[in-house]
Amino acid sequence: MTKQLWIFGLAIGLSACGGGSGDASPSIGSKPLTSSEIKQRVEQQEQTIRSQSLWFIDTGAPIHATAAVADNKVFIGNDEGNLFALATDTGEIIWQLAIGSNISGDIVAHNDSIIFLTEGAELIALNIHDGSDVWRLDTRAERILDTWDYHNNHPLIVNNELYLVSKSGYVMAINPNTGELLWEKNIGERLLGRPALYDNTLSFASETGLYNFDINRKEINWYNDTTGYSSSPAVAEGVVITGSRNAYAQAVDLQTGENVWDVQHGGNWVTGEAIYHQGNFYIGTSDDHLLESINAKTGEVNWNIDAGGNVFARPVIYQDKVLITAGSAYVDQSKGYLTVVDFSGEVHWQLEATNFLNTVTVEQGVIYTGNESGYFYALPLE
């Protein structure tokens, strides 16, 4: 299938800061849109992506979560706490549950379970076949409202242990098969996103900086406060890279926590989560709408492209492509973009729809993603 490459411009008359102030209600000029006008606009925005999709369903509420694929099913949750198990080939609903609390982080598949954290701070494992409970754990995190915080924290599973950082300030290890809390440590401030594990240390972000934690000693190795409010880090080439609201993509030494290099973005927050691939980090930014490729050793920017909007997602590598989503952090259900580029930064294709603020999942050449329209899509990569 041939996709149309969209050439676009996205102008937002707000100060460049990555978060912003002012009324976030959709409007034309100074007149707010009615609910029927918003619905009509969303329907118009979704027409192209629907025509390109293999299948789609309406989940009934905005989607900020990242899907998981297992057992020929794709699992997705929405902001109203509804969870769906869908057939990967047709989109048919196999089972669905009302969880009762926003699901907006990563859904992770492990053996015969899917595991995710709700806005109510409950870590839940469900059976992939029928949705029955495997276990539940209260992580005791309070929901602290932040206008620009679109995602619940994400679990990380490595070597049959689940690691989680919580907004209550705890870093913890959990048995992913039973839900047993193996250990926990109170760091003392709100922790964000998903940790990165490397050589028996966890690196993770907070509201004030970046931590590195020894999982054997259960002690902090170092803390770097120059990063400020940070996004989920990536670790490679002896450095930890994170984005931050201080407008830097910043690398610190894995062993010492000392600054190694940074890439400055004026007044624009670096809000995306970082990933690493073959010598380069990839990360997205907010008001300058960039997806960047950065040399891991030198901090030199290899290339950047206009992603079309504010990036709060994690880039995804699939074969020889990088996928990124973007949307408007200022206007609900505004225009968003799904972009696919190659490793040289050349745009392969781009689709326009309603706000994309989640990370996509790619499995066997099919992209699974939802957006703030509430629709969830299966799209061919090629």
C-alpha positions as CSV (number, residue, x, y, z in Angstrom):
1,M,0.0,0.0,0.0
2,T,1.3,3.4,-0.9
3,K,1.0,6.1,1.7
4,Q,0.6,9.8,1.1
5,L,3.4,12.0,2.5
6,W,1.8,14.9,4.2
7,I,3.5,18.3,4.0
8,F,2.3,20.4,6.8
9,G,2.8,23.4,9.0
10,L,1.6,23.6,12.6
11,A,1.4,27.1,14.1
12,I,0.7,27.5,17.8
13,G,0.5,31.0,19.0
14,L,1.9,30.3,22.5
15,S,5.3,30.9,24.1
16,A,7.9,28.2,23.5
17,C,8.3,26.3,26.8
18,G,7.0,22.8,26.2
19,G,4.3,23.4,28.7
20,G,2.2,26.5,28.3
21,S,-0.3,28.7,29.9
22,G,-3.7,29.8,28.8
23,D,-7.0,28.2,27.7
24,A,-6.5,24.7,26.3
25,S,-10.1,24.6,25.0
26,P,-10.5,24.1,21.3
27,S,-11.6,27.3,19.6
28,I,-11.9,29.1,16.3
29,G,-10.6,32.6,17.0
30,S,-12.0,33.4,20.5
31,K,-15.1,31.3,20.1
32,P,-14.9,27.8,21.8
33,L,-16.0,24.9,19.7
34,T,-19.2,23.1,20.6
35,S,-19.1,19.4,21.3
36,S,-20.7,18.7,17.9
37,E,-18.0,20.9,16.2
38,I,-15.2,19.0,18.0
39,K,-16.7,15.7,17.0
40,Q,-17.0,16.8,13.4
41,R,-13.4,18.0,13.4
42,V,-12.2,14.7,14.8
43,E,-14.1,12.8,12.2
44,Q,-12.5,14.8,9.5
45,Q,-9.0,14.3,11.0
46,E,-9.5,10.5,11.2
47,Q,-10.7,10.0,7.6
48,T,-7.2,9.5,6.1
49,I,-5.8,7.2,8.7
50,R,-9.0,5.1,8.6
51,S,-8.6,4.7,4.8
52,Q,-5.0,3.5,5.3
53,S,-5.7,1.2,8.2
54,L,-6.1,-2.6,8.2
55,W,-8.7,-2.2,10.8
56,F,-9.8,0.2,13.6
57,I,-12.1,0.3,16.6
58,D,-13.6,3.1,18.7
59,T,-12.6,2.5,22.4
60,G,-14.8,5.4,23.6
61,A,-12.1,7.5,25.3
62,P,-8.7,9.1,24.5
63,I,-5.8,6.7,24.3
64,H,-2.4,7.6,25.8
65,A,-1.3,4.1,26.6
66,T,1.1,1.9,24.7
67,A,-0.2,-1.4,23.4
68,A,1.2,-4.9,24.0
69,V,1.0,-7.8,21.5
70,A,0.9,-11.5,22.7
71,D,-1.0,-14.7,21.8
72,N,-2.3,-13.2,18.5
73,K,-3.9,-10.4,20.5
74,V,-3.2,-6.8,20.9
75,F,-4.0,-5.2,24.3
76,I,-4.9,-1.5,24.7
77,G,-6.3,0.7,27.5
78,N,-7.9,4.1,27.5
79,D,-8.3,7.1,29.8
80,E,-11.6,5.9,31.1
81,G,-9.9,2.7,32.4
82,N,-11.4,0.4,29.7
83,L,-9.0,-2.4,28.6
84,F,-9.5,-4.3,25.3
85,A,-8.0,-7.6,24.0
86,L,-8.3,-7.5,20.2
87,A,-7.5,-10.0,17.5
88,T,-4.4,-8.8,15.8
89,D,-5.7,-9.8,12.3
90,T,-9.2,-8.4,12.5
91,G,-9.6,-6.1,15.5
92,E,-12.4,-8.2,16.8
93,I,-12.9,-7.8,20.6
94,I,-11.9,-11.0,22.3
95,W,-12.6,-9.7,25.8
96,Q,-12.8,-6.4,27.5
97,L,-12.7,-5.1,31.1
98,A,-13.6,-1.9,33.0
99,I,-10.6,-1.4,35.2
100,G,-12.1,1.8,36.6
101,S,-8.9,3.9,36.5
102,N,-7.0,5.6,33.7
103,I,-4.6,3.4,31.8
104,S,-2.0,5.6,30.1
105,G,1.4,4.0,30.4
106,D,3.0,1.0,28.8
107,I,1.1,-2.3,28.8
108,V,3.8,-5.1,29.1
109,A,3.3,-8.7,28.1
110,H,5.0,-11.3,30.3
111,N,4.5,-15.1,29.9
112,D,0.7,-15.5,29.9
113,S,0.0,-12.1,31.5
114,I,-0.2,-8.5,30.7
115,I,1.0,-6.0,33.3
116,F,0.2,-2.3,33.6
117,L,0.0,0.5,36.2
118,T,-3.2,2.5,36.6
119,E,-3.7,6.1,37.5
120,G,-4.9,4.9,40.8
121,A,-1.4,3.5,41.4
122,E,-2.5,-0.2,41.2
123,L,-0.1,-2.5,39.4
124,I,-2.3,-5.1,37.7
125,A,-1.5,-8.5,36.0
126,L,-4.2,-10.1,34.0
127,N,-4.4,-13.4,32.1
128,I,-4.0,-12.8,28.4
129,H,-6.6,-15.5,27.5
130,D,-9.6,-14.3,29.4
131,G,-8.7,-11.1,31.4
132,S,-9.0,-12.8,34.8
133,D,-6.9,-11.4,37.6
134,V,-3.4,-12.9,38.1
135,W,-2.4,-10.5,40.8
136,R,-2.8,-6.9,41.9
137,L,-0.4,-4.7,44.0
138,D,-1.1,-1.3,45.5
139,T,2.0,0.9,44.9
140,R,0.6,3.6,47.2
141,A,1.4,6.5,44.8
142,E,-0.8,9.6,44.9
143,R,-2.0,11.0,41.7
144,I,-0.4,14.5,41.4
145,L,-2.0,16.4,38.6
146,D,0.4,17.8,36.1
147,T,-1.0,19.3,32.9
148,W,1.9,18.0,30.8
149,D,2.2,14.6,32.4
150,Y,0.4,12.3,29.9
151,H,1.6,8.9,31.0
152,N,1.5,6.7,34.1
153,N,4.8,5.3,35.1
154,H,5.9,2.2,33.1
155,P,7.0,-1.2,34.4
156,L,10.3,-2.7,33.2
157,I,10.7,-6.5,33.1
158,V,14.3,-7.9,32.9
159,N,15.5,-11.4,33.9
160,N,12.1,-12.3,35.4
161,E,12.1,-9.2,37.7
162,L,9.8,-6.2,37.3
163,Y,11.2,-2.8,38.2
164,L,9.0,0.2,38.9
165,V,9.5,3.7,40.1
166,S,6.5,5.4,41.6
167,K,5.1,8.9,42.0
168,S,5.1,8.2,45.8
169,G,8.9,8.2,45.6
170,Y,9.7,4.5,45.8
171,V,11.8,2.4,43.5
172,M,10.8,-1.3,43.8
173,A,11.4,-4.8,42.5
174,I,8.4,-7.2,42.0
175,N,8.1,-10.8,41.0
176,P,6.1,-10.5,37.7
177,N,4.6,-14.0,38.1
178,T,3.2,-13.5,41.6
179,G,3.1,-9.8,42.3
180,E,5.3,-10.3,45.4
181,L,7.1,-7.2,46.4
182,L,10.8,-8.3,46.5
183,W,12.2,-5.0,47.8
184,E,11.6,-1.3,47.8
185,K,13.5,1.9,48.6
186,N,12.1,5.3,49.4
187,I,14.0,7.9,47.3
188,G,12.0,10.8,48.9
189,E,10.6,12.6,45.8
190,R,8.2,12.0,43.0
191,L,9.8,9.6,40.4
192,L,8.8,9.5,36.8
193,G,8.5,7.3,33.7
194,R,10.3,4.0,33.3
195,P,13.7,3.1,34.7
196,A,16.6,1.8,32.6
197,L,18.6,-1.2,33.8
198,Y,22.3,-1.6,33.1
199,D,24.9,-3.7,34.9
200,N,22.9,-4.1,38.1
201,T,22.1,-0.4,38.3
202,L,18.8,1.4,37.6
203,S,18.8,4.9,36.2
204,F,15.5,6.8,36.6
205,A,14.1,10.3,36.4
206,S,12.5,12.5,39.0
207,E,11.0,16.0,39.2
208,T,14.4,17.4,40.2
209,G,17.0,15.3,38.4
210,L,18.4,11.9,37.5
211,Y,19.3,9.0,39.8
212,N,21.5,5.9,39.5
213,F,20.6,3.2,41.9
214,D,22.5,-0.1,42.8
215,I,20.0,-2.9,42.9
216,N,22.3,-5.2,44.9
217,R,23.2,-2.7,47.7
218,K,19.8,-1.0,47.5
219,E,21.6,2.4,47.6
220,I,21.8,5.5,45.4
221,N,25.1,5.6,43.5
222,W,24.7,9.2,42.3
223,Y,22.2,12.0,41.8
224,N,22.5,14.7,39.1
225,D,20.3,17.7,39.7
226,T,21.3,19.6,36.5
227,T,18.8,17.7,34.4
228,G,15.8,19.0,36.4
229,Y,12.3,17.5,35.6
230,S,13.4,14.6,33.4
231,S,11.9,12.0,31.0
232,S,12.6,8.3,31.0
233,P,16.3,7.7,30.4
234,A,18.3,5.4,28.1
235,V,21.7,3.9,28.9
236,A,24.4,3.0,26.4
237,E,28.0,3.9,25.5
238,G,28.8,4.6,29.1
239,V,26.3,7.4,29.5
240,V,22.7,7.9,30.6
241,I,20.7,10.3,28.4
242,T,17.5,12.0,29.4
243,G,15.3,14.8,28.2
244,S,14.2,17.6,30.5
245,R,12.1,20.6,31.0
246,N,15.3,22.7,31.3
247,A,15.4,22.4,27.5
248,Y,18.3,20.0,27.2
249,A,18.9,16.5,25.9
250,Q,21.6,15.6,28.4
251,A,24.1,12.8,28.8
252,V,25.8,12.0,32.2
253,D,28.5,9.5,32.9
254,L,27.1,6.2,34.0
255,Q,29.7,5.6,36.6
256,T,30.1,9.1,38.2
257,G,26.9,11.0,37.3
258,E,29.0,13.9,35.9
259,N,27.8,15.8,32.8
260,V,29.3,14.6,29.6
261,W,27.4,16.5,26.9
262,D,24.2,18.2,26.2
263,V,22.1,19.5,23.3
264,Q,20.3,22.7,24.0
265,H,16.9,23.6,22.6
266,G,16.3,27.2,23.4
267,G,13.3,27.5,25.6
268,N,11.8,24.2,24.4
269,W,11.3,21.3,26.7
270,V,12.7,17.9,25.7
271,T,9.7,15.8,26.7
272,G,10.2,12.6,24.8
273,E,11.6,9.4,26.2
274,A,15.1,8.4,24.8
275,I,16.1,5.1,23.1
276,Y,19.4,3.9,21.8
277,H,20.3,2.1,18.6
278,Q,23.7,1.4,16.9
279,G,25.7,4.3,18.3
280,N,22.9,6.9,18.4
281,F,20.2,8.1,20.8
282,Y,16.8,9.1,19.5
283,I,14.6,11.6,21.4
284,G,11.7,14.0,20.7
285,T,11.1,17.5,21.8
286,S,8.1,19.7,22.6
287,D,7.5,23.2,21.1
288,D,10.2,22.9,18.4
289,H,8.5,19.6,17.3
290,L,11.7,17.7,16.7
291,L,12.8,14.0,16.4
292,E,16.5,14.0,16.9
293,S,19.3,11.5,16.2
294,I,22.3,12.2,18.5
295,N,25.7,10.6,18.5
296,A,26.0,8.8,21.8
297,K,29.7,9.5,22.3
298,T,30.0,13.1,21.2
299,G,26.5,14.6,21.6
300,E,26.7,15.8,18.0
301,V,23.2,16.0,16.4
302,N,23.2,13.7,13.3
303,W,19.9,15.1,12.0
304,N,16.5,16.2,13.2
305,I,13.1,16.3,11.5
306,D,9.9,18.1,12.2
307,A,7.6,15.6,13.9
308,G,4.6,17.9,13.4
309,G,3.8,18.6,17.1
310,N,4.8,18.2,20.7
311,V,6.5,14.8,21.3
312,F,5.7,13.0,24.6
313,A,6.4,9.5,23.2
314,R,9.3,7.2,22.9
315,P,10.7,6.6,19.4
316,V,10.4,3.0,18.2
317,I,13.0,1.2,16.1
318,Y,11.7,-1.5,13.7
319,Q,14.1,-3.0,11.2
320,D,15.6,0.1,9.4
321,K,12.9,2.6,10.4
322,V,12.3,5.0,13.3
323,L,8.7,5.7,14.2
324,I,7.5,8.7,16.3
325,T,4.2,10.2,17.2
326,A,3.3,13.9,18.0
327,G,0.3,16.0,18.8
328,S,-0.8,19.2,20.5
329,A,-0.2,19.6,24.2
330,Y,-2.3,22.8,24.1
331,V,-5.5,21.8,22.4
332,D,-7.4,18.5,23.1
333,Q,-8.1,16.5,20.0
334,S,-6.1,18.8,17.7
335,K,-4.0,17.5,14.8
336,G,-1.4,14.8,15.4
337,Y,1.1,13.0,13.3
338,L,2.6,9.5,12.9
339,T,5.9,9.7,11.2
340,V,8.3,7.0,9.9
341,V,11.9,7.9,9.0
342,D,15.0,5.9,8.0
343,F,18.3,6.1,9.9
344,S,19.5,8.9,7.7
345,G,16.5,11.1,8.8
346,E,14.7,10.9,5.5
347,V,10.9,10.8,6.0
348,H,9.5,7.5,4.6
349,W,5.9,8.5,5.2
350,Q,3.7,10.6,7.6
351,L,0.0,10.4,8.5
352,E,-2.2,13.1,10.0
353,A,-4.9,12.4,12.4
354,T,-6.0,13.5,15.9
355,N,-3.4,14.0,18.7
356,F,-0.9,11.2,19.0
357,L,0.7,11.4,22.5
358,N,1.4,7.7,23.0
359,T,4.2,5.4,21.9
360,V,3.4,3.0,19.0
361,T,3.9,-0.8,19.1
362,V,5.1,-2.6,15.9
363,E,4.8,-6.3,15.4
364,Q,5.3,-8.3,12.2
365,G,5.2,-5.1,10.1
366,V,2.0,-3.8,11.6
367,I,1.8,-0.6,13.6
368,Y,-0.7,-0.5,16.5
369,T,-1.5,2.9,17.9
370,G,-4.4,4.9,19.3
371,N,-4.9,8.7,19.7
372,E,-7.1,11.2,21.5
373,S,-10.0,10.5,19.3
374,G,-10.4,7.2,21.2
375,Y,-9.8,5.2,18.0
376,F,-7.2,2.4,18.0
377,Y,-5.6,1.4,14.6
378,A,-3.7,-1.4,13.0
379,L,-1.6,0.1,10.1
380,P,0.8,-1.5,7.7
381,L,4.3,-0.2,8.0
382,E,4.9,-0.5,4.3
